[in-house]
């Protein structure tokens, strides 16, 4: 069974390599994974050459299409790595050659101990970055609203139509965020200047 098992393992590794090669532009982790798959290909082809088996070409080059988002790429990669583990469970179950078995176990361990944890780490990092981006967008939207309200308050102040309740309500919306502090400080300067101008009059 060694030849058949090795050819199945090589075909699977060709597919994994081609996916990571295409994903290499997205993140350095995929470059590292691709390079590891090259080492796996070399290990498998070495065993096939020892058995005088012709090495097939990679049939997956230029045939794989990446998903649209990094999240989907990571999910697809995790599915592939778990499929690798399942495949090597099947291959080792009916393989007798000790050297080939050792290769299969080492390749399976790499998926379990290295590839899957690395992909999970990148997935968590990407999720945190997305959350931070959403927080920034919320802050910018809130700041835009505060700036608009600041303009309204300034206009009412200059027209003498700003009531105490309106002023207190507006100031109550300013929290201790960076933009809120900036607006509060600027508004304080405007009020001070306006009082000076009223005194001059």
C-alpha positions as CSV (number, residue, x, y, z in Angstrom):
1,X,0.0,0.0,0.0
2,X,3.0,2.4,0.3
3,X,2.9,3.7,-3.2
4,X,-0.9,4.3,-3.2
5,X,-0.8,5.9,0.2
6,X,2.2,8.1,-0.7
7,X,0.5,9.3,-4.0
8,X,-2.7,10.1,-2.0
9,X,-0.6,12.1,0.5
10,X,1.3,13.9,-2.2
11,X,-1.9,14.9,-4.1
12,X,-3.3,16.3,-0.9
13,X,-0.1,18.1,-0.1
14,X,0.0,19.5,-3.7
15,X,-3.5,20.9,-3.1
16,X,-2.6,22.5,0.3
17,X,0.6,24.0,-1.1
18,X,-1.2,25.6,-4.1
19,X,-3.8,27.1,-1.7
20,X,-1.1,28.6,0.5
21,X,1.0,29.8,-2.4
22,X,-2.0,31.8,-3.6
23,X,-2.8,33.1,-0.2
24,X,0.9,34.2,0.4
25,X,0.1,37.8,-0.6
26,X,-2.4,38.1,2.3
27,X,-0.2,37.5,5.3
28,X,3.3,36.2,6.2
29,X,1.8,33.2,7.9
30,X,0.7,31.8,4.6
31,X,4.3,32.1,3.3
32,X,5.5,30.1,6.2
33,X,2.8,27.5,5.6
34,X,3.6,27.3,1.9
35,X,7.3,26.7,2.7
36,X,6.4,23.9,5.1
37,X,4.3,22.3,2.4
38,X,7.3,22.4,0.1
39,X,9.2,20.4,2.8
40,X,6.3,17.9,3.0
41,X,6.3,17.5,-0.8
42,X,10.0,16.8,-0.7
43,X,9.6,14.2,2.1
44,X,6.9,12.4,0.1
45,X,8.6,12.5,-3.2
46,X,11.8,11.1,-1.6
47,X,9.9,8.1,-0.4
48,X,8.3,7.6,-3.9
49,X,11.7,7.9,-5.6
50,X,13.0,5.2,-3.3
51,X,10.2,3.0,-4.6
52,X,11.1,4.0,-8.2
53,X,7.8,5.7,-8.8
54,X,7.4,8.6,-11.3
55,X,6.6,11.8,-9.5
56,X,3.4,13.3,-10.8
57,X,3.1,17.0,-11.5
58,X,1.0,19.3,-9.3
59,X,-2.5,19.3,-10.9
60,X,-3.7,22.2,-8.7
61,X,-1.4,25.0,-9.9
62,X,-3.5,27.9,-11.4
63,X,-6.7,26.1,-10.7
64,X,-7.5,27.3,-7.1
65,X,-9.5,30.4,-6.5
66,X,-9.3,32.2,-3.1
67,X,-12.4,33.1,-1.2
68,X,-13.3,36.8,-1.1
69,X,-12.3,37.7,2.5
70,X,-9.4,36.9,4.8
71,X,-11.9,35.3,7.2
72,X,-13.1,32.9,4.5
73,X,-9.5,32.1,3.6
74,X,-8.6,31.2,7.2
75,X,-11.7,29.1,7.5
76,X,-10.9,27.2,4.3
77,X,-7.3,26.7,5.5
78,X,-8.5,25.3,8.8
79,X,-10.9,22.9,7.0
80,X,-8.0,21.8,4.8
81,X,-5.7,21.2,7.8
82,X,-8.4,19.2,9.6
83,X,-8.9,17.2,6.4
84,X,-5.1,16.5,6.3
85,X,-5.3,15.1,9.8
86,X,-8.3,12.8,8.9
87,X,-6.5,11.7,5.7
88,X,-3.3,10.7,7.6
89,X,-5.5,8.8,10.1
90,X,-6.8,6.7,7.2
91,X,-3.3,6.3,5.6
92,X,-1.6,5.2,8.7
93,X,-4.3,2.7,9.4
94,X,-3.4,0.6,6.4
95,X,0.3,1.4,6.0
96,X,3.0,-1.2,7.0
97,X,6.2,0.4,6.1
98,X,7.8,1.9,9.2
99,X,9.7,4.7,7.4
100,X,6.6,5.8,5.4
101,X,4.5,5.6,8.6
102,X,7.1,7.9,10.3
103,X,6.7,10.4,7.5
104,X,2.9,10.3,7.7
105,X,3.0,10.8,11.5
106,X,5.4,13.8,11.2
107,X,3.3,15.5,8.5
108,X,0.1,14.9,10.5
109,X,1.7,16.3,13.7
110,X,2.7,19.5,11.8
111,X,-0.9,20.2,10.9
112,X,-2.1,19.5,14.4
113,X,0.7,21.2,16.4
114,X,1.8,24.0,14.1
115,X,-0.5,24.9,11.3
116,X,-3.9,24.8,13.0
117,X,-2.7,26.9,16.1
118,X,-1.0,29.4,13.7
119,X,-4.3,29.8,11.7
120,X,-6.3,30.2,14.9
121,X,-3.9,32.9,16.1
122,X,-4.3,34.9,12.9
123,X,-8.0,34.5,13.0
124,X,-8.2,35.9,16.5
125,X,-5.8,38.7,15.6
126,X,-8.0,39.6,12.6
127,X,-11.1,39.5,14.7
128,X,-9.5,42.0,17.2
129,X,-8.5,44.3,14.3
130,X,-12.0,44.3,12.9
131,X,-13.4,45.1,16.3
132,X,-11.0,48.0,16.7
133,X,-11.9,49.3,13.3
134,X,-15.6,49.2,14.2
135,X,-14.8,51.1,17.5
136,X,-12.9,53.7,15.5
137,X,-15.8,54.1,13.1
138,X,-18.3,54.5,16.0
139,X,-16.0,57.1,17.6
140,X,-15.8,59.1,14.3
141,X,-19.5,59.0,13.9
142,X,-20.1,60.2,17.4
143,X,-17.5,62.9,17.0
144,X,-19.1,64.1,13.8
145,X,-22.4,64.3,15.6
146,X,-20.8,66.3,18.4
147,X,-19.2,68.6,16.0
148,X,-22.5,69.3,14.3
149,X,-24.1,70.0,17.7
150,X,-21.2,72.2,18.7
151,X,-21.9,74.4,15.6
152,X,-25.5,74.7,16.6
153,X,-24.6,75.6,20.2
154,X,-22.1,78.3,18.9
155,X,-24.8,79.8,16.6
156,X,-27.3,80.0,19.5
157,X,-24.7,81.5,21.8
158,X,-23.8,84.2,19.3
159,X,-27.5,84.9,18.7
160,X,-28.1,85.1,22.5
161,X,-30.6,82.2,22.2
162,X,-28.6,79.6,24.2
163,X,-30.5,78.7,27.4
164,X,-28.9,77.2,30.5
165,X,-30.7,73.9,30.0
166,X,-29.5,73.6,26.5
167,X,-25.9,74.3,27.5
168,X,-26.0,71.8,30.4
169,X,-27.6,69.2,28.1
170,X,-24.9,69.7,25.5
171,X,-22.0,69.6,28.0
172,X,-23.5,66.4,29.5
173,X,-23.1,64.6,26.2
174,X,-19.3,65.3,26.2
175,X,-17.6,62.4,27.8
176,X,-13.9,62.0,28.6
177,X,-13.0,60.7,25.2
178,X,-10.3,62.5,23.2
179,X,-12.8,64.2,20.9
180,X,-15.2,65.1,23.7
181,X,-12.4,66.7,25.6
182,X,-11.2,68.7,22.6
183,X,-14.7,69.9,21.8
184,X,-15.3,70.8,25.5
185,X,-12.1,72.8,25.6
186,X,-12.8,74.6,22.3
187,X,-16.4,75.4,23.4
188,X,-15.1,76.8,26.6
189,X,-12.8,79.2,24.7
190,X,-15.7,80.2,22.5
191,X,-17.9,81.0,25.5
192,X,-15.1,83.0,27.1
193,X,-14.5,85.0,23.9
194,X,-18.2,85.6,23.5
195,X,-18.4,86.9,27.1
196,X,-15.5,89.2,26.4
197,X,-17.2,90.5,23.3
198,X,-20.4,91.1,25.2
199,X,-18.5,93.0,27.9
200,X,-16.9,95.3,25.3
201,X,-20.3,96.0,23.9
